[in-house]
């Protein structure tokens, strides 16, 4: 499996490209502000063909380039139903400080083809089977994407979690913006994050990669949460 990540031009938002390997189809996850040139470079270098854009949630720092990317590549955008309206009017979900960055003059249009994620149904895209977990708290429609571990060149590779703004290295996403909920975030951390295997590689929406084991041991927001066993599978 091929995963390439790079930060957007603002807010240190990570955009990811995921494919079975070079020369294959791929999905793009969370195209933030000013990522088009970097994205095209990755696609050229790896000879990849996008088939979809996946959104962990609807905040503008993760969706700013979704419409130009979708239109340029002729692909749909996937988002949870609870965050669907953020693709129509993202400005009302911004903090006051972020709104000032755009001077109150945000020009915006939603993608032409928006499809709704169903956490009960894994996505089969680009030769990948992508699990979806509903994890509200940062936003009402936050999700995380799971890629299973597999054998590669005779060696086992660990599962991968694209955690959006649910879990970071040493922290978690804020819950004080419209649609956020501290109580829902704690429930999501307990029922979605803690049951995952320690070796799971976490690729967050901001900052550096980590693992579930490292966060379980050191992340202060996970210390007093009882794990909630969840039957899961891809």
Residue frames relative to the residue before (quaternion, step in Angstrom):
aa qw qx qy qz dx dy dz
X 1.0000 0.0000 0.0000 0.0000 0.00 0.00 0.00
X 0.2385 -0.7652 0.5872 0.1130 3.55 -1.04 0.85
X 0.0331 0.7712 -0.6340 0.0472 3.56 -0.89 1.02
X 0.0057 0.7815 -0.6234 0.0239 3.56 -0.81 1.01
X 0.0409 -0.8033 0.5942 -0.0024 3.57 -0.86 0.98
X 0.0477 0.7820 -0.6204 0.0365 3.54 -1.16 0.61
X 0.4903 -0.6821 0.4537 0.2975 3.60 -1.06 0.66
X 0.4995 -0.6225 0.5174 0.3088 3.54 -1.22 0.62
X 0.6651 -0.5275 0.3617 0.3855 3.55 -1.32 0.14
X 0.7814 0.1891 -0.1227 0.5819 3.61 1.22 -0.22
X 0.8413 0.2308 -0.1846 0.4527 3.54 -1.28 0.59
X 0.4303 -0.7186 0.4631 0.2899 3.63 1.21 0.21
X 0.2936 0.7701 -0.5096 0.2473 3.58 1.10 0.73
X 0.3239 -0.7671 0.5254 0.1749 3.57 -0.77 1.02
X 0.1488 -0.7325 0.6591 0.0831 3.53 -1.03 0.94
X 0.1308 -0.8072 0.5736 0.0474 3.58 -0.93 0.89
X 0.1628 -0.7280 0.6562 0.1131 3.50 -1.27 0.61
X 0.0525 -0.8133 0.5789 -0.0279 3.57 -0.72 1.10
X 0.0975 0.7864 -0.5990 0.1152 3.56 -0.88 1.01
X 0.6023 -0.5410 0.4202 0.4099 3.61 -1.19 0.29
X 0.7627 -0.2353 0.1663 0.5790 3.58 1.17 -0.57
X 0.7081 -0.4219 0.3201 0.4671 3.59 -1.24 0.02
X 0.8045 0.2904 -0.2163 0.4708 3.53 -1.15 0.67
X 0.5995 0.5693 -0.3425 0.4463 3.58 1.29 0.24
X 0.6104 -0.4584 0.4550 0.4585 3.52 -1.36 -0.23
X 0.1103 -0.8008 0.5871 0.0425 3.58 -1.22 0.45
X 0.2863 -0.6860 0.6215 0.2473 3.51 -1.41 0.06
X 0.2871 -0.7239 0.6052 0.1649 3.54 -1.24 0.63
X 0.1456 -0.8065 0.5710 0.0481 3.58 -0.79 1.02
X 0.8811 -0.0389 -0.0102 0.4712 3.56 -0.90 1.09
X 0.0654 0.8090 -0.5785 0.0805 3.62 0.39 1.19
X 0.1659 -0.8375 0.5180 0.0521 3.58 -0.24 1.28
X 0.8172 -0.2864 0.1970 0.4597 3.53 -1.27 -0.48
X 0.8819 0.0423 -0.0530 0.4665 3.55 -0.86 1.05
X 0.4007 0.7503 -0.4537 0.2658 3.60 1.07 0.61
X 0.4411 0.7489 -0.4456 0.2143 3.60 1.17 -0.37
X 0.6876 0.4824 -0.3050 0.4488 3.62 0.80 -0.93
X 0.6624 0.4930 -0.3082 0.4724 3.59 0.93 -0.87
X 0.6369 0.5318 -0.3242 0.4543 3.56 0.99 -0.84
X 0.6693 0.4953 -0.3057 0.4618 3.58 0.85 -0.92
X 0.6256 0.5370 -0.3420 0.4509 3.60 1.04 -0.70
X 0.6518 0.4991 -0.3122 0.4781 3.58 0.95 -0.85
X 0.6567 0.5159 -0.3160 0.4502 3.57 0.91 -0.88
X 0.6623 0.4945 -0.3087 0.4707 3.59 0.98 -0.81
X 0.6694 0.5174 -0.3075 0.4354 3.57 0.85 -0.98
X 0.7768 0.3404 -0.1651 0.5034 3.57 0.94 -0.89
X 0.3772 -0.7541 0.4617 0.2756 3.60 1.34 0.05
X 0.3348 0.7695 -0.4634 0.2846 3.54 0.94 0.98
X 0.2164 -0.7605 0.6023 0.1102 3.52 -1.21 0.68
X 0.3135 -0.7697 0.5196 0.1984 3.65 -0.40 1.15
X 0.1514 -0.7788 0.6019 0.0913 3.54 -1.15 0.73
X 0.8041 0.0115 0.0043 0.5943 3.62 1.23 -0.25
X 0.2634 -0.6883 0.6429 0.2086 3.51 -1.40 0.35
X 0.1549 -0.7809 0.6016 0.0651 3.57 -0.83 1.02
X 0.1664 -0.7940 0.5816 0.0599 3.56 -0.94 0.95
X 0.3809 -0.7280 0.5224 0.2280 3.57 -0.78 1.02
X 0.7666 -0.1316 0.0820 0.6232 3.57 1.23 -0.54
X 0.6299 -0.6306 0.3484 0.2901 3.54 -1.29 0.24
X 0.4106 0.7235 -0.4853 0.2692 3.63 1.15 0.05
X 0.6188 -0.6297 0.3494 0.3139 3.51 -1.02 0.97
X 0.6351 0.5379 -0.3528 0.4276 3.60 1.02 -0.62
X 0.6942 0.4188 -0.2665 0.5213 3.58 1.29 -0.25
X 0.7682 0.3716 -0.1752 0.4910 3.59 1.17 -0.48
X 0.3702 0.7876 -0.4588 0.1792 3.59 1.24 -0.18
X 0.7822 0.3188 -0.1676 0.5083 3.59 0.95 -0.83
X 0.3569 0.7707 -0.4847 0.2093 3.60 1.20 0.13
X 0.6889 0.4878 -0.3068 0.4397 3.60 0.86 -0.85
X 0.6857 0.4502 -0.3231 0.4718 3.66 0.76 -0.78
X 0.6403 0.5116 -0.3414 0.4602 3.61 1.00 -0.70
X 0.6695 0.4994 -0.3068 0.4564 3.59 0.86 -0.92
X 0.6840 0.4815 -0.2959 0.4613 3.58 0.91 -0.86
X 0.6639 0.5084 -0.3140 0.4496 3.59 0.95 -0.82
X 0.7574 0.3710 -0.1978 0.4996 3.58 1.01 -0.80
X 0.3859 -0.7411 0.4698 0.2849 3.60 1.25 -0.26
X 0.5128 0.6399 -0.4035 0.4058 3.57 1.03 0.83
X 0.5065 -0.6482 0.4696 0.3207 3.61 -1.20 0.41
X 0.3449 -0.6736 0.6031 0.2522 3.53 -1.39 0.24
X 0.1900 -0.7719 0.6001 0.0898 3.56 -1.03 0.87
X 0.1040 0.7805 -0.6052 0.1174 3.58 -0.91 1.01
X 0.5599 -0.5936 0.4429 0.3716 3.60 -1.15 0.48
X 0.6127 -0.5901 0.3733 0.3700 3.62 -1.00 0.73
X 0.6502 0.5461 -0.3276 0.4144 3.60 1.01 -0.75
X 0.7331 0.3609 -0.2275 0.5297 3.59 1.21 -0.39
X 0.3493 0.7743 -0.4752 0.2294 3.58 1.26 0.07
X 0.6720 0.5153 -0.3163 0.4276 3.62 0.91 -0.83
X 0.5650 0.5947 -0.3977 0.4110 3.60 1.17 -0.34
X 0.6187 0.5214 -0.3492 0.4726 3.59 1.20 -0.34
X 0.6498 0.4832 -0.3160 0.4945 3.59 1.26 -0.19
X 0.8063 0.0001 0.0434 0.5899 3.58 0.98 -0.85
X 0.0685 -0.8494 0.5222 0.0342 3.61 0.37 1.18
X 0.5578 0.6535 -0.3935 0.3271 3.60 1.09 -0.61
X 0.6714 0.5201 -0.3255 0.4156 3.60 0.95 -0.72
X 0.6725 0.4688 -0.3006 0.4874 3.59 1.27 -0.13
X 0.5168 0.6495 -0.4149 0.3726 3.58 1.26 0.05
X 0.4932 -0.5971 0.5269 0.3501 3.53 -1.25 0.42
X 0.6649 -0.5049 0.3550 0.4207 3.58 -1.23 0.37
X 0.6595 0.5187 -0.3132 0.4448 3.58 0.97 -0.83
X 0.6610 0.4937 -0.3082 0.4736 3.57 0.98 -0.80
X 0.6169 0.5513 -0.3452 0.4431 3.58 0.99 -0.76
X 0.6414 0.5366 -0.3224 0.4435 3.57 1.02 -0.79
X 0.5885 0.5841 -0.3690 0.4200 3.59 1.11 -0.59
X 0.7261 0.3942 -0.2284 0.5150 3.56 1.13 -0.64
X 0.4383 -0.7426 0.4256 0.2742 3.56 1.28 0.15
X 0.5938 -0.5929 0.3582 0.4094 3.57 1.21 0.46
X 0.6702 0.4800 -0.2919 0.4850 3.60 1.24 0.23
X 0.1412 0.8142 -0.5453 0.1408 3.55 0.69 1.07
X 0.1819 -0.7612 0.6149 0.0964 3.55 -0.67 1.12
X 0.0859 0.8319 -0.5267 0.1520 3.54 -0.54 1.17
X 0.0733 0.7480 -0.6596 0.0019 3.54 -1.22 0.59
X 0.4856 -0.6774 0.4775 0.2779 3.54 -1.05 0.82
X 0.6125 -0.5252 0.4182 0.4172 3.61 -1.19 0.35
X 0.5731 -0.6117 0.4265 0.3398 3.56 -1.16 0.58
X 0.7858 0.2004 -0.0838 0.5790 3.59 1.06 -0.75
X 0.0491 0.7946 -0.5983 0.0903 3.57 -0.30 1.30
X 0.0790 -0.7974 0.5982 0.0073 3.56 -0.79 1.04
X 0.4112 -0.7538 0.4784 0.1840 3.53 -1.08 0.81
X 0.4193 -0.7110 0.5190 0.2220 3.52 -0.89 1.04
X 0.1181 -0.7528 0.6438 0.0699 3.54 -1.14 0.76
X 0.3681 -0.7678 0.4729 0.2264 3.61 -0.31 1.19
X 0.6146 0.5519 -0.3532 0.4393 3.60 1.17 -0.38
X 0.7473 0.3406 -0.1820 0.5408 3.58 1.25 -0.35
X 0.3352 -0.7314 0.5541 0.2137 3.63 -0.48 1.11
X 0.4405 -0.6744 0.5238 0.2773 3.55 -1.16 0.60
X 0.1598 -0.7386 0.6474 0.0985 3.54 -1.08 0.83
X 0.2461 0.7694 -0.5345 0.2487 3.54 -0.07 1.35
X 0.8655 0.0878 -0.0631 0.4891 3.56 -1.15 0.73
X 0.6621 -0.5070 0.3107 0.4562 3.59 1.08 0.63
X 0.6010 0.5355 -0.3503 0.4789 3.56 1.29 0.32
X 0.2190 -0.7152 0.6405 0.1744 3.54 -1.25 0.51
X 0.0743 -0.8409 0.5341 -0.0445 3.53 -0.30 1.35
X 0.2667 -0.7661 0.5665 0.1453 3.56 -0.61 1.13
X 0.1964 -0.7726 0.5979 0.0838 3.54 -1.15 0.71
X 0.0492 -0.7758 0.6284 0.0296 3.56 -0.92 0.92
X 0.3792 -0.6979 0.5679 0.2159 3.54 -0.90 0.99
X 0.0686 0.8176 -0.5593 0.1186 3.59 -0.60 1.17
X 0.0062 -0.8417 0.5398 -0.0125 3.62 0.55 1.11
X 0.3775 0.6923 -0.5602 0.2538 3.52 -1.32 0.41
X 0.7033 0.3622 -0.2359 0.5644 3.56 0.83 -0.96
X 0.7324 -0.0596 0.0193 0.6780 3.54 1.14 -0.81
X 0.6615 -0.5155 0.3645 0.4047 3.55 -1.28 0.26
X 0.7872 0.3008 -0.1490 0.5173 3.58 1.14 -0.59
X 0.2658 0.7797 -0.5280 0.2065 3.60 1.06 0.59
X 0.0288 -0.7688 0.6387 0.0166 3.54 -1.12 0.77
X 0.2242 -0.6986 0.6443 0.2157 3.51 -1.41 0.15
X 0.3006 -0.7428 0.5747 0.1659 3.53 -1.20 0.65
X 0.1688 -0.7966 0.5772 0.0622 3.57 -0.95 0.96
X 0.1115 -0.7492 0.6505 0.0561 3.53 -1.11 0.87
X 0.4093 -0.7522 0.4502 0.2531 3.61 -0.59 1.05
X 0.5518 -0.5613 0.4890 0.3758 3.52 -1.27 0.36
X 0.0486 -0.8032 0.5937 -0.0090 3.56 -1.20 0.49
X 0.5364 -0.5912 0.4865 0.3551 3.53 -1.34 0.12
X 0.0403 0.7891 -0.6100 0.0598 3.56 -0.91 0.94
X 0.8286 -0.0842 -0.0038 0.5535 3.57 -0.56 1.22
X 0.7292 -0.4554 0.2334 0.4543 3.54 0.97 0.90
X 0.6861 0.4325 -0.2835 0.5117 3.57 1.27 0.04
X 0.4591 -0.6737 0.5075 0.2789 3.56 -1.11 0.71
X 0.1696 -0.7598 0.6187 0.1055 3.56 -0.95 0.90
X 0.5100 -0.6881 0.4199 0.3001 3.62 -0.94 0.80
X 0.6080 -0.5132 0.4360 0.4205 3.57 -1.25 0.22
X 0.2535 -0.7527 0.5915 0.1391 3.55 -1.26 0.52
X 0.1330 -0.7754 0.6145 0.0579 3.54 -1.01 0.89
X 0.1798 -0.7292 0.6522 0.1031 3.56 -0.84 1.04
X 0.1342 -0.8898 0.4355 0.0248 3.53 0.07 1.37
X 0.3701 -0.7369 0.5031 0.2587 3.61 1.20 -0.04
X 0.7140 -0.3941 0.3144 0.4858 3.57 -0.88 -0.96
X 0.3751 0.6992 -0.5142 0.3256 3.56 1.10 0.68
X 0.8165 0.0273 0.0442 0.5751 3.58 0.81 -1.03
X 0.0841 -0.7649 0.6381 0.0266 3.55 -1.03 0.95
X 0.6130 -0.4801 0.4458 0.4417 3.54 -1.32 0.01
X 0.8572 0.0554 -0.0848 0.5050 3.57 -0.46 1.24
X 0.7934 0.2043 -0.1137 0.5620 3.60 1.20 0.00
X 0.3042 -0.7057 0.5981 0.2273 3.54 -1.39 -0.24
X 0.6534 -0.5199 0.3779 0.4000 3.56 -1.29 0.12
X 0.5572 -0.6018 0.4592 0.3414 3.55 -1.18 0.61
X 0.2441 -0.7891 0.5518 0.1148 3.56 -1.18 0.59
X 0.5495 0.6639 -0.3664 0.3508 3.59 1.28 0.15
X 0.5559 0.5845 -0.4132 0.4225 3.62 1.21 0.15
X 0.6855 -0.4656 0.3314 0.4510 3.62 -1.19 0.33
X 0.7826 0.2745 -0.2375 0.5057 3.56 -0.85 1.02
X 0.5872 0.5788 -0.3716 0.4267 3.58 1.27 -0.15
X 0.0289 -0.7924 0.6093 -0.0030 3.56 -1.22 0.51
X 0.4087 -0.7150 0.5167 0.2340 3.57 -0.70 1.09
X 0.6547 0.5183 -0.3163 0.4502 3.57 0.95 -0.86
X 0.6675 0.4813 -0.3054 0.4792 3.58 0.96 -0.83
X 0.6194 0.5428 -0.3491 0.4470 3.58 1.01 -0.72
X 0.6623 0.4964 -0.3154 0.4642 3.57 0.88 -0.87
X 0.6436 0.5114 -0.3227 0.4691 3.58 1.00 -0.80
X 0.6543 0.5098 -0.3166 0.4602 3.60 0.98 -0.80
X 0.6415 0.5183 -0.3279 0.4609 3.57 0.96 -0.82
X 0.6916 0.4849 -0.2798 0.4564 3.57 0.96 -0.88
X 0.7842 0.3735 -0.1876 0.4585 3.59 0.84 -0.94
X 0.7447 0.3781 -0.2143 0.5066 3.60 1.13 -0.58
X 0.7639 0.4041 -0.2138 0.4554 3.59 0.73 -1.06
X 0.7160 0.4924 -0.2896 0.4012 3.60 0.62 -1.06
X 0.6699 0.5017 -0.3427 0.4268 3.67 0.91 -0.61
X 0.5391 0.6431 -0.4108 0.3564 3.62 1.17 -0.24
X 0.6040 -0.5858 0.4113 0.3506 3.54 -1.19 0.61
X 0.6071 -0.6003 0.3885 0.3466 3.55 -1.06 0.82
X 0.6957 0.5007 -0.2885 0.4266 3.60 0.97 -0.79
X 0.4317 0.7109 -0.4594 0.3118 3.60 1.26 -0.12
X 0.3219 -0.7373 0.5669 0.1774 3.56 -0.83 1.04
X 0.2093 -0.7870 0.5737 0.0875 3.58 -0.76 1.08
X 0.0851 -0.7623 0.6413 0.0186 3.55 -0.81 1.12
X 0.1569 -0.8559 0.4885 0.0652 3.59 -0.03 1.28
X 0.6481 -0.5367 0.3919 0.3720 3.53 -1.33 0.23
X 0.7708 0.1064 -0.0739 0.6237 3.57 1.26 -0.38
X 0.8080 0.3108 -0.2059 0.4562 3.55 -1.11 0.65
X 0.7374 -0.4648 0.3092 0.3802 3.51 -1.40 -0.14
X 0.6121 -0.5487 0.4335 0.3693 3.51 -1.34 0.38
X 0.0440 -0.7721 0.6336 0.0213 3.54 -1.27 0.47
X 0.3849 -0.6790 0.5459 0.3046 3.58 -1.22 -0.39
X 0.6232 -0.5243 0.4128 0.4078 3.55 -1.24 0.38
X 0.6408 0.5413 -0.3333 0.4305 3.61 0.93 -0.83
X 0.6607 0.4987 -0.3091 0.4683 3.57 0.93 -0.86
X 0.6854 0.4696 -0.2962 0.4710 3.57 0.91 -0.85
X 0.6054 0.5536 -0.3594 0.4447 3.58 1.01 -0.71
X 0.7261 0.4496 -0.2369 0.4633 3.56 1.01 -0.85
X 0.8372 0.2639 -0.0813 0.4721 3.59 0.96 -0.82
X 0.5955 0.5815 -0.3873 0.3966 3.61 1.09 -0.47
X 0.4161 -0.7456 0.4510 0.2598 3.63 -0.50 1.09
X 0.6513 0.5337 -0.3253 0.4303 3.60 1.09 -0.55
X 0.6915 0.4576 -0.2805 0.4835 3.60 1.24 -0.18
X 0.4940 0.7347 -0.3943 0.2463 3.57 1.23 -0.30
X 0.8104 0.2751 -0.1332 0.4998 3.59 0.85 -0.84
X 0.4925 0.6503 -0.4370 0.3789 3.57 1.18 0.45
X 0.3310 -0.7258 0.5552 0.2354 3.62 -0.73 0.92
X 0.4494 -0.6828 0.4909 0.3015 3.62 -0.85 0.87
X 0.2299 -0.7460 0.6102 0.1356 3.54 -1.12 0.72
X 0.3638 -0.7507 0.4968 0.2392 3.61 -0.38 1.14
X 0.0183 -0.7893 0.6131 -0.0279 3.54 -0.90 0.96
X 0.3505 -0.7035 0.5755 0.2257 3.57 -0.89 0.93
X 0.0921 0.8033 -0.5792 0.1038 3.55 -0.65 1.09
X 0.1441 0.7768 -0.6083 0.0761 3.50 -1.23 0.34
X 0.4020 -0.6942 0.5413 0.2520 3.52 -1.24 0.44
